[in-house]
Amino acid sequence: MHADLLIRNGKCLCVANDHVYDWIAVTDNNISGVGYREEYKLIFDSIDRSIDANGNTVLPGFYDSHFHLVQTGLNSLSLDLSKAASFDDIGDLIREQARLTPEQPIHAKGLYPYNLKEKCFPDRTVLDKFCNDVPVWVTSSEFHISALNTYGILYYKIPFTIGGIELDSKAMPTGIFKQQANVILRENILRSISNSYRLDAVKGVLDNAIKHGITTIDTMEGGFLFCNKDAELIYDYRDTFPIDVNLYYQTSDIKKVKELRLSRMGSNPFIDGTLGSRNAALYFPYADDPNNMGELYFTQEDLNEFLVECYKNRLQTSLHVIGGRAIELAIKAHEHALNITGNTGLRHRLEHVELVNNSQILRARELGLVFSMQPTYEHLWGGKGKMYEVRIGEHYKEANPFREILDSGVVICGSSESDVTPIGPTLGIHSAVNHSVKEHRVERMEAIRMFTINGAFAVFEEKTKGSLEVGKVADIVILNKDIMNVPQEKIKDVAVETTIKSGCILYHTNELCLGVNGHD
């Protein structure tokens, strides 16, 4: 028997069970053997190439189960404000960008207002001090708030009558856009970007994803906060990408999804907003805005009607829910749709699910819902003094209860929601294992499964991908350390050494060894 590739001297974690193999072989596109010690010499009479894993971990290729591929690409070419700690920092970055690209509009992304000394979003009067002769567009890290300078307000011509435009005491726009106004502003700006520019940006992101061991992406494109051109681009080019890209078209247009012969719909409708923007629908007031409990973007009746149609058409759905009231609305709508149609087994998803309670977890399990969650939120925003505590006070201790969810039997698939958080499954694994609240922490293998076999399960691919088993597609990642034995606080520092997609080596940091006389 022939093997194209042998990975030896590794700790090859099956992840579908507790088996840890010493080697794994690949023939054509699939895993053709796994085993211990030098058993491969008895099985394979010739081996083209081999990689010595040096005792490090070998895993199935990573899934990132909630991604914004086009926006990550476009934002990678935008001005990054994620490290800004004050308005002065923002000003320095904008002035430098204006110097580098004179007479060009400035698109700035990734602003975390809760990281700023001023603790608020910069309005047009602030932005005007930094640049007043070209449009400046600043967007928050989760895309739910935008700001324009005065030039930008006049340039992009957003009507002042649209809901979500913040006005000052003189009924003049402050330059801050939320809700519908933010959606329209984003759509107007993003629609003008060419597909060739979009595609080049996407290719750069995929190269970066491959370096992080990602072999499958579930991407949420189009609708609400994003441009439908994004979804159309991914739909048209998805078969040309070097890794697998599953499109979740963010739309409520069931007919269009059916016409495209897609089996799933993206996280539009959004049921609520975000904690960072204070519009996630909570059961309690925001700690830093006591008159506000967030908002729901759907009525129960409307969401019930929408989900019934999705169930009837056997379309998998993914609903954006963060606050407890939004989660409750979604679960009630799923209960209603299941009762009306009786259609099961669709593995409907709830995206984010940050403030879910025990009762909701148990009901989600009975419905067979999958939770698509972002552990890196906890690394960035969880714990004392960080954004969760600023926004929701002591309720931060209730956020992202991974331990309770898994113990209740609900499947969690992990993701970055790039580029809301950085690309990097090992950072996600680290964050789940090192949750800021100890009671919510999970074991390393449980966290690894979130980004492998659970990701495959969430898109009905667990029979062909997501674990190291003979016959499955050879999507494989070799790490530069033994992730099961590095100190817990160092998991985030584990890097990818090799990424293999369908038996093809897409990324490798060292020279490959060649087989000699049929073996190493």
N, C-alpha and C positions, 0 to 999 in steps of 0.2 A: 504494500500500500504506500502511496506517495503523499507527502505533506509539502505544501508550498512554504509553510512557516511553522516554526516551533518556538514557543516561549518556554524557557526552562528556568529552573532554579528560582521559582517565584512562589509567592503565597497567593494562589489563584482562588479567589473567593467565588464560589458558585452563586451565592446570594439567594437563590431559590430555596436552598437548604443550608445546613451548616458545614458542608464539605469544603475542605481547603486542599486543593491539588498542588502538586509540585510543578506540573507542566500542562500546557495546552497546545494542541496542534490545529492548524488551519489548512483546509484543502478547498481550492476555489473560493467561494464566498462564505463557507460555513465552518463551524467548529467540527473537526473530524476526530478528535480524541482528547481526553483528559486523563490524568493519572498521577502516579507517585514514583518517586525516585527515577530510575532510568527505564521504566517499562516501555517508553516509546521506541526503544531499540528493538523490541520484540514485535512491534506493531507496524512500524514504517521502515520500508527498505530503502527509501530515499527521502531526503529533506533538502529543499532548496536553500532556505535561509533559517537562521536561528537568532534569537535574542536572549541574552542572559539577563534575567530580571534582578540578579544580585540580591536575592532574598526579599525583594520589595513586593508590595501588593499589586496583584493583577485583578482587574475588575471588568465587568461588562461596561460597554460604552455608556457614558452618562446621558440621561435625559434632562433637559431643561423644559419643564412642563408649562411654563407661562412666560412668554417672551414677546417683545415688540421688536421684531427684526428690522423692519424698515426704519422705524423711529430711532432705534439704537444706532443704525448706520448713519442716519442724517445727523443725529445729535453728536456722533463721534467727530463730525466735521464742524460742529458749532462750538462756541465759546463755553467753556466749562466753569460754572460758578460753584461747584459742589464744595470746594474748600474755603469759600469766602466766609469770613467771620464777622464782617461789618460792612456797612455801606461804603466805607473808604476802600475796603478790599475790592468790592464790586467796581467802584470807580476806577481803580488802578487797572483792573482787567479790561474794562470797556475801553478806556483810553488807549491801552496798548493794542487792542484789537483794531481800533479806528486808525491807529498809526500804521499797522500792518496791512490793512485792507481799506485804504481811503476811498471814500465815496460809495462804499458797499454797505447794504443793510447789515446790521449786526443781530445775529440770532444767538441768544445766550440761554443755556439750559442748566438744569440740575441744582437750582437754588433751594437750599434748606433754610427757610426763614427762621425756624426755631434755633438754628445754629448761629444766627446773627446777634451781635450785641444789641441791636435795636429791637429784636424779636418781632419784626413785622416785615411785610413785603415792601420794597421800594416803589413809590408812586412816580408819576411823570415829573414832578418837580425835582425829585432826587435824581432821576435818570437824566433830566435835562442838564444838570450840572456836569455830568460826565460826557455827554454827547448830545448835541442839539441840531446837527446838520445832516444826519441820516437816520432812518428808522432804527430804533433799538427795541427788540422784542425779548423779554425775559420770561422764562417759564419755570414753574416750580418742579421739583424733582419727580412728582407723581403726575404732572401735567394738568392739574385741576385749577391752577391759578396762573394767569399771565399778566404782564405789565408792559405798557408801551410808553416811550417818551412822547412829548407833544408832537414831534415830527412824525412819529409812527402812527399816532391817532389820526392825523390828517392824511397820511399816506395810505393806510389800509382801509379808511372810510367805513368804519363800523358804525351803524346808526345808533345814536344815543338812546333810542327808545327800547332797545333790546334788554330783556331781563338779565341781570348779572353785571351790568356796568355800574361800578361804584361811583357815586357822586359826592362832591364836597358840599359844604354849607351853602354855597351859591349855585347849587344844582349844575355844577360843571364836572365833567369826568375827571377822576383822579388818575386815570390811566391804568387802573387795576380791573381786570376782567375775570369774572367767575361764571359758573353755570352756562347758560345758553350763549352768553356773549363770548365766553372763552372758547366754546365749541366752534362758533362761527368764525372767530378770529383765527383759530388754528387751521380750520378748513380753508379759509381764504389764502393763508400764507402757504400751507403745504401743497395745495392744489397747483400752485404755480411752478413747483419744482419738477424738472423733467424726469422721465422714466430712466433715461441713461444715467443720470446723476444718482437716482435712487438705487439702481442696480449696482453701480460701482461701490456705493456705500454699503450695501448688503454684503457684497463679496468680501469686503474688509472685515465685517463683523463675523462672518462665517469662518474666516481664517483664524480670528481670535478665539472663537468658540472651540475650534478644533484643537488649538493649543491648550485648552482647558479640559480636553477629554470628552467634549460633547459630541455625540454622534446622532442625536435626535432632538429636534426642537419642536415644541408646540407653540406656534406663533399666533398671537391675537392681533389681527389687522383690520383696519377700517372702522367706520362708525364712531359716533359720539365724539370722543376726543381726538380721533385720528381720521386720516383721509382714506376714502374708499379706493383711491388710486393705489394705496399701499397693498390692500387686499388683492386687487386685480393683478398687480405686479407679481406677488407671490404665487397666485394661482397660475399665471402664465408661465412662470419660470421655475416652479418648484421641482420639476424633474431634471433640471440642469444643475442643481446645487450638489456640492460634494458630500453633504450629509443629508439625512432625512428631515424634511420640514413638513409638519402637519399643520395645515391652515385651519384656524378657527376664524371664520369670517364674522367680524363683529357687526351684526345687523339684526334687525327684527323682521326682515323681509324673508319669510319662509319660502315663498315662491321662488325667489332668486336663488336661494341656497339649493333648492331642489333642481332648478334648471342647470346649475353648475355640477350637479350630481355629487354634492358634498354630503357627508353623513353627520356633520356636526356644525354647530353655530357658536360663535365667540361670545365673549363676556359683555356684549351689548345686547340686551339692556343692562346698564349699570343700575343696581337697585338703590345704592347710596353713593356717597363720595368717599373721602379719605379722612383719616385722623389728622394728618398734617394740615389739611385745608379746613378742618373743623366742620365738615359736612357729612361725615359718616354718621349714620342714624343710630344714636345711643339710647339706652334706657335711663340715662342720667345726664345732668348738665356737664358740659366741658368745664374742667377745672379752671381754665384760663378764659372762659367765656360763659359765665353762669346762666345767662339767659338763652343759651343755645344748646339744643340736644341733637343737632344735625337734621338731616332731611331725607325723606324717601322720594325717589324719582318715579315710583309706580304706586298706583293704588292696588289693593289686594285683588279687586275685581279684574283689573286690566292684566295683572300678571297671571292670574288664574287662567284667563282666556288665552293668553299667549302660550303658556306651557301646555295646555290641553291640545292646542294645535301641533306643538312640537312632538308631544307624545303620540298623537294620531299619525303623524308622518314619520315616526320612529327616528327622530333627529336627536342626537346627543346635544345637550345644552351646557353652557358654562356661564353662570351668573356671578357678577361682581357683587360680593356682599362683605362688609367689614364690621359694621356695628350690629349689636344684638337685635335691634328692631328690623334691620334689613335681612338678617339671617332668618328671623321668625317669618317674615313675609314670604321669603323664598321657600322655606320648608312647608309652610301652609299651602303654597301654590303647588308644590310637588305632591303633597298629600291629596289635594283636590284632583290634580291631573291623573294620578294613579287610580284614584277611586272611580273617576269617570271612564277611563280607557282600559284599565287593567294591564297596560303595557309595561313590562318589567325588563330588566337586563340591559338598559340603555346606558348605565354608568354615568348618569348626569353629574355634573361637577359644580361645586361651589368654589369660587375663586377668592382667596385671601382668608376669609373666615376668622378674622383676628380676635373677635370678642364673642365667641360661641360659649354657651353655657351647657351644663351637663344634660339637661333635658333635651336640648336641641341636638346634641351629639347622638343621644340614643335614638331619637326620631330619624336622624339622618342615616344611622345604621340600618334601621328597619326599611328605609326607602332605597337602600343601596347606593347612596350618594358618595362620591369621591370628593375629598377636600384637596384642592390644589393650593398649597401654601408656600410661603417664602420665609424660610428660617432666618435668612440674613436680616430681615426686619429687626429681629431681636438683637443681633449683633450691633446694628446701627442705632436702633431707637429704644431698645429695652433697657430696663434697669434704672437705678436711681439717677436723677438729674438729666435724663435723656428725654427725647421727644414724647414718648408715651406718658411719662410721669407729668411732664409739663401740660399735656393736653387733657389727660384723664385722671390725674392724681393717683391715689392708691389703687385705682382700678387697673393700673399698669401690670399689677401682679396677676391679673386674670387673662392677659393677652397671650395668644398662641399656645394654648395648653396641649402641646404635642403628646405628652405622656398620657393624659386622660383620653385623648382622641384614639390613640392606638390601642389602649387598654379596652376601649369600648368596641373595637372591631371595625372602625372606620379606616379606610385606606387613605393615606396621605401621599400625594405625589409632590415632589419638591421642585422649586424653581427659583430663579433670580428676579423675575419680572424685569429683566434687562430692558432699559438701562436705569430703572428706578433704583436697583442695587447692582453692584458689579457682577459681571459674568464670572462664574467660578463655583462649580459644585462642591469642591472641597471646603470652600468658605461656608456654603450652606450646611454641609455635614457638621462642620465645626460649630456653627451657630445652634443647630438642633441639640447637639451633645452638651453645649455650654450655655444653654438658655439662662437668662439672667435670674429666673426663678427656678430654684433647684427642683421643685416638685414637678415642673413641666419638662425636665430633661429626658432625653431618650438615650438608649445604648448606641454604640457606634454602628453596629450592623443594622439596626433599625433606621438610622439616619442614612446609611448607604443605600438601603432599599428604597427610600424615598426618591432617590435620584437614579435608580436603575429599574428593578423589576416593578415597583409601584408606578413609575412613569410609564412603563410599557403597558401595564394593566389599564391605566387611565385612558389609553387610546386603543385598547383591544389588540395589543401586540405582544402580550406576554407569552404566547405560544411560539413566537419566532425570535424574540429579542428580549433583552433585559436581564439575562443570566448566562453563566458560562456552562452550557450543557451541549452535549453532542447533538448535532443537527440544527442548532440555532445559528442565525446569522452571526458571522464573526465580527461583531462590534466589540472591541476590546481596548482597555486602557491600562497602561503600566505606569504606576506612580514611582516617585523617586525615593519613597520611604515605605516602611511598613505601617500603614495607617492605623492598624489595630493596636499598635504598641508604642507609637510616639506619645509623649505626654499629652494629656487631654487639652491643655491650653495651647498646644503647638499644632493641632490638626490643621488649622487654617494655613500653615506654612508648607503643607505637603503639596508638591507640584506634580504635574503630568510630565512623564518622560516620553511616552509613546501613545499615539492615538491611531487605532486601526478601524477602518470602516469597511464592512463587507469583505474582509480579508486583505484590503489594500492599506498599506502604511501611509497615512496622510501626514503624520508628524512624528519625528524622532530626534532626540537630542544628541545621540551618539551614532557612530558608524555601526552598521549591522555586521554580525559575524556570518560567515558563509559555512554551510555544512561541508564536512570533509568525509569522503568515502561513504557518503550516504548518511552520516551522522556527524555530530559535533566532535 
